[in-house]
Amino acid sequence: LIGGRHFILPYIISKNGFYIPLTTLTDSGANGFVFINMACIINITKFLNLKVQSLI
């Protein structure tokens, strides 16, 4: 990150006994709810057989 230490936590997304371990950047001060790499989201939704839904 730019200028300073960052706070990273392990995070798990799970559904029906399947899980995906992720690393999260916590309390970044960014103005938004969730920021996730789109390639990561596409892989997760395919793996968990989910439909992508825009938050906007």
Secondary structure, 3 states (H helix, E strand, C coil): CCCCCCCEEEEEEEECCEEEEEEEECCCCCCCCCCCCHHHHHHHHHHCCCCCCCCC
